[in-house]
């Protein structure tokens, strides 16, 4: 089915990314991506609470 990524496709993409960036750079990119998602979720959570407190 077009548009769906299976396990083989994901493994190929990860292998290519590993060849391009190297293991240390790839780990740094993953760490940065995880921190970005965490910050985004906390900002959305804080924004949602702030809008409920307004009269």
mmCIF entry with sequence, helices, sheets and N, C-alpha, C, O atoms, coordinates in Angstrom:
data_MODEL
# 
_entry.id   MODEL 
# 
_entity.id                         1 
_entity.type                       polymer 
_entity.pdbx_number_of_molecules   1 
# 
_entity_poly.entity_id                      1 
_entity_poly.type                           'polypeptide(L)' 
_entity_poly.nstd_linkage                   no 
_entity_poly.nstd_monomer                   no 
_entity_poly.pdbx_seq_one_letter_code       
;(UNK)(UNK)(UNK)(UNK)(UNK)(UNK)(UNK)(UNK)(UNK)(UNK)(UNK)(UNK)(UNK)(UNK)(UNK)(UNK)
(UNK)(UNK)(UNK)(UNK)(UNK)(UNK)(UNK)(UNK)(UNK)(UNK)(UNK)(UNK)(UNK)(UNK)(UNK)(UNK)
(UNK)(UNK)(UNK)(UNK)(UNK)(UNK)(UNK)(UNK)(UNK)(UNK)(UNK)(UNK)(UNK)(UNK)(UNK)(UNK)
(UNK)(UNK)(UNK)(UNK)(UNK)(UNK)(UNK)
;
_entity_poly.pdbx_seq_one_letter_code_can   XXXXXXXXXXXXXXXXXXXXXXXXXXXXXXXXXXXXXXXXXXXXXXXXXXXXXXX 
_entity_poly.pdbx_strand_id                 A 
# 
loop_
_entity_poly_seq.entity_id 
_entity_poly_seq.num 
_entity_poly_seq.mon_id 
_entity_poly_seq.hetero 
1 1  UNK n 
1 2  UNK n 
1 3  UNK n 
1 4  UNK n 
1 5  UNK n 
1 6  UNK n 
1 7  UNK n 
1 8  UNK n 
1 9  UNK n 
1 10 UNK n 
1 11 UNK n 
1 12 UNK n 
1 13 UNK n 
1 14 UNK n 
1 15 UNK n 
1 16 UNK n 
1 17 UNK n 
1 18 UNK n 
1 19 UNK n 
1 20 UNK n 
1 21 UNK n 
1 22 UNK n 
1 23 UNK n 
1 24 UNK n 
1 25 UNK n 
1 26 UNK n 
1 27 UNK n 
1 28 UNK n 
1 29 UNK n 
1 30 UNK n 
1 31 UNK n 
1 32 UNK n 
1 33 UNK n 
1 34 UNK n 
1 35 UNK n 
1 36 UNK n 
1 37 UNK n 
1 38 UNK n 
1 39 UNK n 
1 40 UNK n 
1 41 UNK n 
1 42 UNK n 
1 43 UNK n 
1 44 UNK n 
1 45 UNK n 
1 46 UNK n 
1 47 UNK n 
1 48 UNK n 
1 49 UNK n 
1 50 UNK n 
1 51 UNK n 
1 52 UNK n 
1 53 UNK n 
1 54 UNK n 
1 55 UNK n 
# 
_struct_asym.id          A 
_struct_asym.entity_id   1 
# 
loop_
_struct_conf.conf_type_id 
_struct_conf.id 
_struct_conf.pdbx_PDB_helix_id 
_struct_conf.beg_label_comp_id 
_struct_conf.beg_label_asym_id 
_struct_conf.beg_label_seq_id 
_struct_conf.pdbx_beg_PDB_ins_code 
_struct_conf.end_label_comp_id 
_struct_conf.end_label_asym_id 
_struct_conf.end_label_seq_id 
_struct_conf.pdbx_end_PDB_ins_code 
_struct_conf.beg_auth_comp_id 
_struct_conf.beg_auth_asym_id 
_struct_conf.beg_auth_seq_id 
_struct_conf.end_auth_comp_id 
_struct_conf.end_auth_asym_id 
_struct_conf.end_auth_seq_id 
_struct_conf.pdbx_PDB_helix_class 
_struct_conf.details 
_struct_conf.pdbx_PDB_helix_length 
HELX_P HELX_P1 AA1 UNK A 7  ? UNK A 21 ? UNK A 7  UNK A 21 1 ? 15 
HELX_P HELX_P2 AA2 UNK A 23 ? UNK A 53 ? UNK A 23 UNK A 53 1 ? 31 
# 
_struct_conf_type.id          HELX_P 
_struct_conf_type.criteria    ? 
_struct_conf_type.reference   ? 
# 
loop_
_atom_site.group_PDB 
_atom_site.id 
_atom_site.type_symbol 
_atom_site.label_atom_id 
_atom_site.label_alt_id 
_atom_site.label_comp_id 
_atom_site.label_asym_id 
_atom_site.label_entity_id 
_atom_site.label_seq_id 
_atom_site.pdbx_PDB_ins_code 
_atom_site.Cartn_x 
_atom_site.Cartn_y 
_atom_site.Cartn_z 
_atom_site.occupancy 
_atom_site.B_iso_or_equiv 
_atom_site.pdbx_formal_charge 
_atom_site.auth_seq_id 
_atom_site.auth_comp_id 
_atom_site.auth_asym_id 
_atom_site.auth_atom_id 
_atom_site.pdbx_PDB_model_num 
ATOM 1   N N  . UNK A 1 1  ? 0.835   -1.175 0.000  1.00 0.00 ? 1  UNK A N  1 
ATOM 2   C CA . UNK A 1 1  ? 0.000   0.000  0.000  1.00 0.00 ? 1  UNK A CA 1 
ATOM 3   C C  . UNK A 1 1  ? 0.889   1.251  0.000  1.00 0.00 ? 1  UNK A C  1 
ATOM 4   O O  . UNK A 1 1  ? 1.809   1.354  0.812  1.00 0.00 ? 1  UNK A O  1 
ATOM 5   N N  . UNK A 1 2  ? 0.633   2.157  -0.863 1.00 0.00 ? 2  UNK A N  1 
ATOM 6   C CA . UNK A 1 2  ? 1.431   3.372  -0.893 1.00 0.00 ? 2  UNK A CA 1 
ATOM 7   C C  . UNK A 1 2  ? 1.128   4.267  0.307  1.00 0.00 ? 2  UNK A C  1 
ATOM 8   O O  . UNK A 1 2  ? -0.010  4.363  0.766  1.00 0.00 ? 2  UNK A O  1 
ATOM 9   N N  . UNK A 1 3  ? 2.180   4.919  0.801  1.00 0.00 ? 3  UNK A N  1 
ATOM 10  C CA . UNK A 1 3  ? 2.001   5.845  1.898  1.00 0.00 ? 3  UNK A CA 1 
ATOM 11  C C  . UNK A 1 3  ? 2.206   5.252  3.279  1.00 0.00 ? 3  UNK A C  1 
ATOM 12  O O  . UNK A 1 3  ? 2.181   5.984  4.269  1.00 0.00 ? 3  UNK A O  1 
ATOM 13  N N  . UNK A 1 4  ? 2.408   3.956  3.369  1.00 0.00 ? 4  UNK A N  1 
ATOM 14  C CA . UNK A 1 4  ? 2.623   3.326  4.664  1.00 0.00 ? 4  UNK A CA 1 
ATOM 15  C C  . UNK A 1 4  ? 4.057   2.827  4.746  1.00 0.00 ? 4  UNK A C  1 
ATOM 16  O O  . UNK A 1 4  ? 4.569   2.203  3.817  1.00 0.00 ? 4  UNK A O  1 
ATOM 17  N N  . UNK A 1 5  ? 4.701   3.115  5.884  1.00 0.00 ? 5  UNK A N  1 
ATOM 18  C CA . UNK A 1 5  ? 6.057   2.655  6.103  1.00 0.00 ? 5  UNK A CA 1 
ATOM 19  C C  . UNK A 1 5  ? 6.030   1.398  6.967  1.00 0.00 ? 5  UNK A C  1 
ATOM 20  O O  . UNK A 1 5  ? 5.465   1.392  8.061  1.00 0.00 ? 5  UNK A O  1 
ATOM 21  N N  . UNK A 1 6  ? 6.636   0.356  6.468  1.00 0.00 ? 6  UNK A N  1 
ATOM 22  C CA . UNK A 1 6  ? 6.752   -0.872 7.230  1.00 0.00 ? 6  UNK A CA 1 
ATOM 23  C C  . UNK A 1 6  ? 8.127   -0.957 7.881  1.00 0.00 ? 6  UNK A C  1 
ATOM 24  O O  . UNK A 1 6  ? 8.936   -0.036 7.769  1.00 0.00 ? 6  UNK A O  1 
ATOM 25  N N  . UNK A 1 7  ? 8.376   -2.041 8.543  1.00 0.00 ? 7  UNK A N  1 
ATOM 26  C CA . UNK A 1 7  ? 9.647   -2.241 9.229  1.00 0.00 ? 7  UNK A CA 1 
ATOM 27  C C  . UNK A 1 7  ? 10.836  -2.226 8.268  1.00 0.00 ? 7  UNK A C  1 
ATOM 28  O O  . UNK A 1 7  ? 11.846  -1.601 8.594  1.00 0.00 ? 7  UNK A O  1 
ATOM 29  N N  . UNK A 1 8  ? 10.775  -2.872 7.112  1.00 0.00 ? 8  UNK A N  1 
ATOM 30  C CA . UNK A 1 8  ? 11.937  -2.835 6.209  1.00 0.00 ? 8  UNK A CA 1 
ATOM 31  C C  . UNK A 1 8  ? 12.266  -1.416 5.720  1.00 0.00 ? 8  UNK A C  1 
ATOM 32  O O  . UNK A 1 8  ? 13.436  -1.050 5.609  1.00 0.00 ? 8  UNK A O  1 
ATOM 33  N N  . UNK A 1 9  ? 11.240  -0.632 5.433  1.00 0.00 ? 9  UNK A N  1 
ATOM 34  C CA . UNK A 1 9  ? 11.483  0.734  4.964  1.00 0.00 ? 9  UNK A CA 1 
ATOM 35  C C  . UNK A 1 9  ? 12.115  1.596  6.054  1.00 0.00 ? 9  UNK A C  1 
ATOM 36  O O  . UNK A 1 9  ? 13.024  2.383  5.787  1.00 0.00 ? 9  UNK A O  1 
ATOM 37  N N  . UNK A 1 10 ? 11.622  1.440  7.292  1.00 0.00 ? 10 UNK A N  1 
ATOM 38  C CA . UNK A 1 10 ? 12.173  2.205  8.414  1.00 0.00 ? 10 UNK A CA 1 
ATOM 39  C C  . UNK A 1 10 ? 13.622  1.818  8.662  1.00 0.00 ? 10 UNK A C  1 
ATOM 40  O O  . UNK A 1 10 ? 14.453  2.685  8.932  1.00 0.00 ? 10 UNK A O  1 
ATOM 41  N N  . UNK A 1 11 ? 13.939  0.529  8.574  1.00 0.00 ? 11 UNK A N  1 
ATOM 42  C CA . UNK A 1 11 ? 15.319  0.082  8.774  1.00 0.00 ? 11 UNK A CA 1 
ATOM 43  C C  . UNK A 1 11 ? 16.247  0.630  7.691  1.00 0.00 ? 11 UNK A C  1 
ATOM 44  O O  . UNK A 1 11 ? 17.385  0.999  7.982  1.00 0.00 ? 11 UNK A O  1 
ATOM 45  N N  . UNK A 1 12 ? 15.775  0.684  6.456  1.00 0.00 ? 12 UNK A N  1 
ATOM 46  C CA . UNK A 1 12 ? 16.588  1.231  5.374  1.00 0.00 ? 12 UNK A CA 1 
ATOM 47  C C  . UNK A 1 12 ? 16.844  2.716  5.596  1.00 0.00 ? 12 UNK A C  1 
ATOM 48  O O  . UNK A 1 12 ? 17.964  3.188  5.399  1.00 0.00 ? 12 UNK A O  1 
ATOM 49  N N  . UNK A 1 13 ? 15.812  3.461  6.007  1.00 0.00 ? 13 UNK A N  1 
ATOM 50  C CA . UNK A 1 13 ? 15.974  4.893  6.282  1.00 0.00 ? 13 UNK A CA 1 
ATOM 51  C C  . UNK A 1 13 ? 16.964  5.108  7.423  1.00 0.00 ? 13 UNK A C  1 
ATOM 52  O O  . UNK A 1 13 ? 17.817  5.992  7.338  1.00 0.00 ? 13 UNK A O  1 
ATOM 53  N N  . UNK A 1 14 ? 16.865  4.319  8.480  1.00 0.00 ? 14 UNK A N  1 
ATOM 54  C CA . UNK A 1 14 ? 17.797  4.442  9.607  1.00 0.00 ? 14 UNK A CA 1 
ATOM 55  C C  . UNK A 1 14 ? 19.224  4.097  9.202  1.00 0.00 ? 14 UNK A C  1 
ATOM 56  O O  . UNK A 1 14 ? 20.167  4.742  9.660  1.00 0.00 ? 14 UNK A O  1 
ATOM 57  N N  . UNK A 1 15 ? 19.397  3.092  8.352  1.00 0.00 ? 15 UNK A N  1 
ATOM 58  C CA . UNK A 1 15 ? 20.732  2.727  7.885  1.00 0.00 ? 15 UNK A CA 1 
ATOM 59  C C  . UNK A 1 15 ? 21.350  3.849  7.052  1.00 0.00 ? 15 UNK A C  1 
ATOM 60  O O  . UNK A 1 15 ? 22.535  4.151  7.197  1.00 0.00 ? 15 UNK A O  1 
ATOM 61  N N  . UNK A 1 16 ? 20.562  4.458  6.193  1.00 0.00 ? 16 UNK A N  1 
ATOM 62  C CA . UNK A 1 16 ? 21.063  5.574  5.379  1.00 0.00 ? 16 UNK A CA 1 
ATOM 63  C C  . UNK A 1 16 ? 21.417  6.756  6.268  1.00 0.00 ? 16 UNK A C  1 
ATOM 64  O O  . UNK A 1 16 ? 22.451  7.394  6.066  1.00 0.00 ? 16 UNK A O  1 
ATOM 65  N N  . UNK A 1 17 ? 20.567  7.058  7.255  1.00 0.00 ? 17 UNK A N  1 
ATOM 66  C CA . UNK A 1 17 ? 20.854  8.156  8.177  1.00 0.00 ? 17 UNK A CA 1 
ATOM 67  C C  . UNK A 1 17 ? 22.124  7.879  8.969  1.00 0.00 ? 17 UNK A C  1 
ATOM 68  O O  . UNK A 1 17 ? 22.904  8.797  9.226  1.00 0.00 ? 17 UNK A O  1 
ATOM 69  N N  . UNK A 1 18 ? 22.340  6.640  9.354  1.00 0.00 ? 18 UNK A N  1 
ATOM 70  C CA . UNK A 1 18 ? 23.548  6.274  10.093 1.00 0.00 ? 18 UNK A CA 1 
ATOM 71  C C  . UNK A 1 18 ? 24.786  6.458  9.229  1.00 0.00 ? 18 UNK A C  1 
ATOM 72  O O  . UNK A 1 18 ? 25.820  6.915  9.717  1.00 0.00 ? 18 UNK A O  1 
ATOM 73  N N  . UNK A 1 19 ? 24.692  6.108  7.955  1.00 0.00 ? 19 UNK A N  1 
ATOM 74  C CA . UNK A 1 19 ? 25.824  6.293  7.048  1.00 0.00 ? 19 UNK A CA 1 
ATOM 75  C C  . UNK A 1 19 ? 26.116  7.772  6.809  1.00 0.00 ? 19 UNK A C  1 
ATOM 76  O O  . UNK A 1 19 ? 27.280  8.163  6.717  1.00 0.00 ? 19 UNK A O  1 
ATOM 77  N N  . UNK A 1 20 ? 25.084  8.589  6.709  1.00 0.00 ? 20 UNK A N  1 
ATOM 78  C CA . UNK A 1 20 ? 25.277  10.007 6.423  1.00 0.00 ? 20 UNK A CA 1 
ATOM 79  C C  . UNK A 1 20 ? 25.806  10.752 7.646  1.00 0.00 ? 20 UNK A C  1 
ATOM 80  O O  . UNK A 1 20 ? 26.790  11.485 7.540  1.00 0.00 ? 20 UNK A O  1 
ATOM 81  N N  . UNK A 1 21 ? 25.173  10.576 8.798  1.00 0.00 ? 21 UNK A N  1 
ATOM 82  C CA . UNK A 1 21 ? 25.503  11.380 9.972  1.00 0.00 ? 21 UNK A CA 1 
ATOM 83  C C  . UNK A 1 21 ? 26.523  10.742 10.894 1.00 0.00 ? 21 UNK A C  1 
ATOM 84  O O  . UNK A 1 21 ? 27.246  11.460 11.585 1.00 0.00 ? 21 UNK A O  1 
ATOM 85  N N  . UNK A 1 22 ? 26.609  9.444  10.929 1.00 0.00 ? 22 UNK A N  1 
ATOM 86  C CA . UNK A 1 22 ? 27.492  8.766  11.869 1.00 0.00 ? 22 UNK A CA 1 
ATOM 87  C C  . UNK A 1 22 ? 26.783  8.534  13.183 1.00 0.00 ? 22 UNK A C  1 
ATOM 88  O O  . UNK A 1 22 ? 25.775  9.182  13.465 1.00 0.00 ? 22 UNK A O  1 
ATOM 89  N N  . UNK A 1 23 ? 27.291  7.622  13.990 1.00 0.00 ? 23 UNK A N  1 
ATOM 90  C CA . UNK A 1 23 ? 26.576  7.249  15.218 1.00 0.00 ? 23 UNK A CA 1 
ATOM 91  C C  . UNK A 1 23 ? 26.494  8.365  16.253 1.00 0.00 ? 23 UNK A C  1 
ATOM 92  O O  . UNK A 1 23 ? 25.462  8.506  16.910 1.00 0.00 ? 23 UNK A O  1 
ATOM 93  N N  . UNK A 1 24 ? 27.549  9.163  16.419 1.00 0.00 ? 24 UNK A N  1 
ATOM 94  C CA . UNK A 1 24 ? 27.514  10.195 17.458 1.00 0.00 ? 24 UNK A CA 1 
ATOM 95  C C  . UNK A 1 24 ? 26.583  11.336 17.066 1.00 0.00 ? 24 UNK A C  1 
ATOM 96  O O  . UNK A 1 24 ? 25.813  11.825 17.893 1.00 0.00 ? 24 UNK A O  1 
ATOM 97  N N  . UNK A 1 25 ? 26.651  11.756 15.822 1.00 0.00 ? 25 UNK A N  1 
ATOM 98  C CA . UNK A 1 25 ? 25.787  12.839 15.364 1.00 0.00 ? 25 UNK A CA 1 
ATOM 99  C C  . UNK A 1 25 ? 24.327  12.397 15.373 1.00 0.00 ? 25 UNK A C  1 
ATOM 100 O O  . UNK A 1 25 ? 23.445  13.192 15.696 1.00 0.00 ? 25 UNK A O  1 
ATOM 101 N N  . UNK A 1 26 ? 24.062  11.146 15.024 1.00 0.00 ? 26 UNK A N  1 
ATOM 102 C CA . UNK A 1 26 ? 22.693  10.629 15.019 1.00 0.00 ? 26 UNK A CA 1 
ATOM 103 C C  . UNK A 1 26 ? 22.132  10.586 16.446 1.00 0.00 ? 26 UNK A C  1 
ATOM 104 O O  . UNK A 1 26 ? 20.953  10.870 16.655 1.00 0.00 ? 26 UNK A O  1 
ATOM 105 N N  . UNK A 1 27 ? 22.965  10.235 17.418 1.00 0.00 ? 27 UNK A N  1 
ATOM 106 C CA . UNK A 1 27 ? 22.521  10.225 18.813 1.00 0.00 ? 27 UNK A CA 1 
ATOM 107 C C  . UNK A 1 27 ? 22.198  11.640 19.277 1.00 0.00 ? 27 UNK A C  1 
ATOM 108 O O  . UNK A 1 27 ? 21.213  11.846 19.986 1.00 0.00 ? 27 UNK A O  1 
ATOM 109 N N  . UNK A 1 28 ? 23.010  12.614 18.889 1.00 0.00 ? 28 UNK A N  1 
ATOM 110 C CA . UNK A 1 28 ? 22.750  14.013 19.244 1.00 0.00 ? 28 UNK A CA 1 
ATOM 111 C C  . UNK A 1 28 ? 21.460  14.513 18.605 1.00 0.00 ? 28 UNK A C  1 
ATOM 112 O O  . UNK A 1 28 ? 20.699  15.247 19.235 1.00 0.00 ? 28 UNK A O  1 
ATOM 113 N N  . UNK A 1 29 ? 21.211  14.121 17.359 1.00 0.00 ? 29 UNK A N  1 
ATOM 114 C CA . UNK A 1 29 ? 19.975  14.526 16.680 1.00 0.00 ? 29 UNK A CA 1 
ATOM 115 C C  . UNK A 1 29 ? 18.755  13.921 17.374 1.00 0.00 ? 29 UNK A C  1 
ATOM 116 O O  . UNK A 1 29 ? 17.736  14.593 17.528 1.00 0.00 ? 29 UNK A O  1 
ATOM 117 N N  . UNK A 1 30 ? 18.851  12.675 17.786 1.00 0.00 ? 30 UNK A N  1 
ATOM 118 C CA . UNK A 1 30 ? 17.744  12.030 18.497 1.00 0.00 ? 30 UNK A CA 1 
ATOM 119 C C  . UNK A 1 30 ? 17.483  12.681 19.843 1.00 0.00 ? 30 UNK A C  1 
ATOM 120 O O  . UNK A 1 30 ? 16.332  12.867 20.238 1.00 0.00 ? 30 UNK A O  1 
ATOM 121 N N  . UNK A 1 31 ? 18.558  13.027 20.547 1.00 0.00 ? 31 UNK A N  1 
ATOM 122 C CA . UNK A 1 31 ? 18.417  13.687 21.839 1.00 0.00 ? 31 UNK A CA 1 
ATOM 123 C C  . UNK A 1 31 ? 17.761  15.054 21.670 1.00 0.00 ? 31 UNK A C  1 
ATOM 124 O O  . UNK A 1 31 ? 16.870  15.419 22.437 1.00 0.00 ? 31 UNK A O  1 
ATOM 125 N N  . UNK A 1 32 ? 18.198  15.802 20.673 1.00 0.00 ? 32 UNK A N  1 
ATOM 126 C CA . UNK A 1 32 ? 17.615  17.113 20.415 1.00 0.00 ? 32 UNK A CA 1 
ATOM 127 C C  . UNK A 1 32 ? 16.153  17.021 20.021 1.00 0.00 ? 32 UNK A C  1 
ATOM 128 O O  . UNK A 1 32 ? 15.340  17.844 20.442 1.00 0.00 ? 32 UNK A O  1 
ATOM 129 N N  . UNK A 1 33 ? 15.815  16.028 19.215 1.00 0.00 ? 33 UNK A N  1 
ATOM 130 C CA . UNK A 1 33 ? 14.428  15.826 18.802 1.00 0.00 ? 33 UNK A CA 1 
ATOM 131 C C  . UNK A 1 33 ? 13.557  15.471 20.004 1.00 0.00 ? 33 UNK A C  1 
ATOM 132 O O  . UNK A 1 33 ? 12.440  15.974 20.127 1.00 0.00 ? 33 UNK A O  1 
ATOM 133 N N  . UNK A 1 34 ? 14.051  14.621 20.877 1.00 0.00 ? 34 UNK A N  1 
ATOM 134 C CA . UNK A 1 34 ? 13.304  14.250 22.080 1.00 0.00 ? 34 UNK A CA 1 
ATOM 135 C C  . UNK A 1 34 ? 13.077  15.436 23.001 1.00 0.00 ? 34 UNK A C  1 
ATOM 136 O O  . UNK A 1 34 ? 11.983  15.597 23.543 1.00 0.00 ? 34 UNK A O  1 
ATOM 137 N N  . UNK A 1 35 ? 14.099  16.270 23.187 1.00 0.00 ? 35 UNK A N  1 
ATOM 138 C CA . UNK A 1 35 ? 13.952  17.459 24.022 1.00 0.00 ? 35 UNK A CA 1 
ATOM 139 C C  . UNK A 1 35 ? 12.961  18.442 23.402 1.00 0.00 ? 35 UNK A C  1 
ATOM 140 O O  . UNK A 1 35 ? 12.177  19.070 24.114 1.00 0.00 ? 35 UNK A O  1 
ATOM 141 N N  . UNK A 1 36 ? 12.999  18.572 22.088 1.00 0.00 ? 36 UNK A N  1 
ATOM 142 C CA . UNK A 1 36 ? 12.061  19.463 21.407 1.00 0.00 ? 36 UNK A CA 1 
ATOM 143 C C  . UNK A 1 36 ? 10.622  19.020 21.585 1.00 0.00 ? 36 UNK A C  1 
ATOM 144 O O  . UNK A 1 36 ? 9.741   19.842 21.836 1.00 0.00 ? 36 UNK A O  1 
ATOM 145 N N  . UNK A 1 37 ? 10.380  17.724 21.456 1.00 0.00 ? 37 UNK A N  1 
ATOM 146 C CA . UNK A 1 37 ? 9.028   17.197 21.642 1.00 0.00 ? 37 UNK A CA 1 
ATOM 147 C C  . UNK A 1 37 ? 8.577   17.389 23.092 1.00 0.00 ? 37 UNK A C  1 
ATOM 148 O O  . UNK A 1 37 ? 7.425   17.738 23.348 1.00 0.00 ? 37 UNK A O  1 
ATOM 149 N N  . UNK A 1 38 ? 9.488   17.161 24.032 1.00 0.00 ? 38 UNK A N  1 
ATOM 150 C CA . UNK A 1 38 ? 9.158   17.349 25.450 1.00 0.00 ? 38 UNK A CA 1 
ATOM 151 C C  . UNK A 1 38 ? 8.805   18.796 25.742 1.00 0.00 ? 38 UNK A C  1 
ATOM 152 O O  . UNK A 1 38 ? 7.832   19.065 26.446 1.00 0.00 ? 38 UNK A O  1 
ATOM 153 N N  . UNK A 1 39 ? 9.583   19.735 25.211 1.00 0.00 ? 39 UNK A N  1 
ATOM 154 C CA . UNK A 1 39 ? 9.305   21.151 25.423 1.00 0.00 ? 39 UNK A CA 1 
ATOM 155 C C  . UNK A 1 39 ? 7.986   21.558 24.771 1.00 0.00 ? 39 UNK A C  1 
ATOM 156 O O  . UNK A 1 39 ? 7.225   22.343 25.338 1.00 0.00 ? 39 UNK A O  1 
ATOM 157 N N  . UNK A 1 40 ? 7.720   21.029 23.591 1.00 0.00 ? 40 UNK A N  1 
ATOM 158 C CA . UNK A 1 40 ? 6.465   21.341 22.899 1.00 0.00 ? 40 UNK A CA 1 
ATOM 159 C C  . UNK A 1 40 ? 5.266   20.851 23.708 1.00 0.00 ? 40 UNK A C  1 
ATOM 160 O O  . UNK A 1 40 ? 4.281   21.573 23.865 1.00 0.00 ? 40 UNK A O  1 
ATOM 161 N N  . UNK A 1 41 ? 5.352   19.630 24.219 1.00 0.00 ? 41 UNK A N  1 
ATOM 162 C CA . UNK A 1 41 ? 4.242   19.089 24.999 1.00 0.00 ? 41 UNK A CA 1 
ATOM 163 C C  . UNK A 1 41 ? 4.014   19.900 26.271 1.00 0.00 ? 41 UNK A C  1 
ATOM 164 O O  . UNK A 1 41 ? 2.868   20.153 26.645 1.00 0.00 ? 41 UNK A O  1 
ATOM 165 N N  . UNK A 1 42 ? 5.095   20.312 26.941 1.00 0.00 ? 42 UNK A N  1 
ATOM 166 C CA . UNK A 1 42 ? 4.927   21.101 28.157 1.00 0.00 ? 42 UNK A CA 1 
ATOM 167 C C  . UNK A 1 42 ? 4.361   22.481 27.838 1.00 0.00 ? 42 UNK A C  1 
ATOM 168 O O  . UNK A 1 42 ? 3.574   23.016 28.619 1.00 0.00 ? 42 UNK A O  1 
ATOM 169 N N  . UNK A 1 43 ? 4.745   23.066 26.709 1.00 0.00 ? 43 UNK A N  1 
ATOM 170 C CA . UNK A 1 43 ? 4.202   24.367 26.319 1.00 0.00 ? 43 UNK A CA 1 
ATOM 171 C C  . UNK A 1 43 ? 2.720   24.258 25.983 1.00 0.00 ? 43 UNK A C  1 
ATOM 172 O O  . UNK A 1 43 ? 1.941   25.145 26.333 1.00 0.00 ? 43 UNK A O  1 
ATOM 173 N N  . UNK A 1 44 ? 2.323   23.194 25.317 1.00 0.00 ? 44 UNK A N  1 
ATOM 174 C CA . UNK A 1 44 ? 0.910   22.989 25.002 1.00 0.00 ? 44 UNK A CA 1 
ATOM 175 C C  . UNK A 1 44 ? 0.124   22.773 26.287 1.00 0.00 ? 44 UNK A C  1 
ATOM 176 O O  . UNK A 1 44 ? -0.984  23.288 26.433 1.00 0.00 ? 44 UNK A O  1 
ATOM 177 N N  . UNK A 1 45 ? 0.690   22.019 27.211 1.00 0.00 ? 45 UNK A N  1 
ATOM 178 C CA . UNK A 1 45 ? 0.013   21.765 28.478 1.00 0.00 ? 45 UNK A CA 1 
ATOM 179 C C  . UNK A 1 45 ? -0.141  23.055 29.274 1.00 0.00 ? 45 UNK A C  1 
ATOM 180 O O  . UNK A 1 45 ? -1.218  23.317 29.809 1.00 0.00 ? 45 UNK A O  1 
ATOM 181 N N  . UNK A 1 46 ? 0.898   23.859 29.364 1.00 0.00 ? 46 UNK A N  1 
ATOM 182 C CA . UNK A 1 46 ? 0.844   25.127 30.081 1.00 0.00 ? 46 UNK A CA 1 
ATOM 183 C C  . UNK A 1 46 ? -0.108  26.100 29.386 1.00 0.00 ? 46 UNK A C  1 
ATOM 184 O O  . UNK A 1 46 ? -0.836  26.828 30.062 1.00 0.00 ? 46 UNK A O  1 
ATOM 185 N N  . UNK A 1 47 ? -0.119  26.127 28.105 1.00 0.00 ? 47 UNK A N  1 
ATOM 186 C CA . UNK A 1 47 ? -1.027  27.011 27.355 1.00 0.00 ? 47 UNK A CA 1 
ATOM 187 C C  . UNK A 1 47 ? -2.471  26.626 27.557 1.00 0.00 ? 47 UNK A C  1 
ATOM 188 O O  . UNK A 1 47 ? -3.335  27.500 27.638 1.00 0.00 ? 47 UNK A O  1 
ATOM 189 N N  . UNK A 1 48 ? -2.754  25.353 27.639 1.00 0.00 ? 48 UNK A N  1 
ATOM 190 C CA . UNK A 1 48 ? -4.117  24.881 27.859 1.00 0.00 ? 48 UNK A CA 1 
ATOM 191 C C  . UNK A 1 48 ? -4.623  25.235 29.251 1.00 0.00 ? 48 UNK A C  1 
ATOM 192 O O  . UNK A 1 48 ? -5.792  25.582 29.419 1.00 0.00 ? 48 UNK A O  1 
ATOM 193 N N  . UNK A 1 49 ? -3.754  25.150 30.244 1.00 0.00 ? 49 UNK A N  1 
ATOM 194 C CA . UNK A 1 49 ? -4.143  25.503 31.609 1.00 0.00 ? 49 UNK A CA 1 
ATOM 195 C C  . UNK A 1 49 ? -4.355  27.002 31.734 1.00 0.00 ? 49 UNK A C  1 
ATOM 196 O O  . UNK A 1 49 ? -5.260  27.434 32.448 1.00 0.00 ? 49 UNK A O  1 
ATOM 197 N N  . UNK A 1 50 ? -3.554  27.796 31.066 1.00 0.00 ? 50 UNK A N  1 
ATOM 198 C CA . UNK A 1 50 ? -3.670  29.242 31.155 1.00 0.00 ? 50 UNK A CA 1 
ATOM 199 C C  . UNK A 1 50 ? -4.958  29.751 30.554 1.00 0.00 ? 50 UNK A C  1 
ATOM 200 O O  . UNK A 1 50 ? -5.535  30.711 31.065 1.00 0.00 ? 50 UNK A O  1 
ATOM 201 N N  . UNK A 1 51 ? -5.426  29.136 29.485 1.00 0.00 ? 51 UNK A N  1 
ATOM 202 C CA . UNK A 1 51 ? -6.659  29.592 28.837 1.00 0.00 ? 51 UNK A CA 1 
ATOM 203 C C  . UNK A 1 51 ? -7.889  29.229 29.663 1.00 0.00 ? 51 UNK A C  1 
ATOM 204 O O  . UNK A 1 51 ? -8.920  29.891 29.553 1.00 0.00 ? 51 UNK A O  1 
ATOM 205 N N  . UNK A 1 52 ? -7.796  28.193 30.484 1.00 0.00 ? 52 UNK A N  1 
ATOM 206 C CA . UNK A 1 52 ? -8.930  27.823 31.326 1.00 0.00 ? 52 UNK A CA 1 
ATOM 207 C C  . UNK A 1 52 ? -9.094  28.763 32.508 1.00 0.00 ? 52 UNK A C  1 
ATOM 208 O O  . UNK A 1 52 ? -10.207 28.912 33.012 1.00 0.00 ? 52 UNK A O  1 
ATOM 209 N N  . UNK A 1 53 ? -8.030  29.398 32.965 1.00 0.00 ? 53 UNK A N  1 
ATOM 210 C CA . UNK A 1 53 ? -8.084  30.276 34.126 1.00 0.00 ? 53 UNK A CA 1 
ATOM 211 C C  . UNK A 1 53 ? -8.678  31.638 33.790 1.00 0.00 ? 53 UNK A C  1 
ATOM 212 O O  . UNK A 1 53 ? -9.097  32.353 34.700 1.00 0.00 ? 53 UNK A O  1 
ATOM 213 N N  . UNK A 1 54 ? -8.729  32.022 32.521 1.00 0.00 ? 54 UNK A N  1 
ATOM 214 C CA . UNK A 1 54 ? -9.278  33.319 32.143 1.00 0.00 ? 54 UNK A CA 1 
ATOM 215 C C  . UNK A 1 54 ? -10.788 33.327 32.327 1.00 0.00 ? 54 UNK A C  1 
ATOM 216 O O  . UNK A 1 54 ? -11.452 32.342 32.004 1.00 0.00 ? 54 UNK A O  1 
ATOM 217 N N  . UNK A 1 55 ? -11.354 34.447 32.852 1.00 0.00 ? 55 UNK A N  1 
ATOM 218 C CA . UNK A 1 55 ? -12.808 34.503 33.075 1.00 0.00 ? 55 UNK A CA 1 
ATOM 219 C C  . UNK A 1 55 ? -13.589 34.594 31.782 1.00 0.00 ? 55 UNK A C  1 
ATOM 220 O O  . UNK A 1 55 ? -14.819 34.649 31.806 1.00 0.00 ? 55 UNK A O  1 
# 
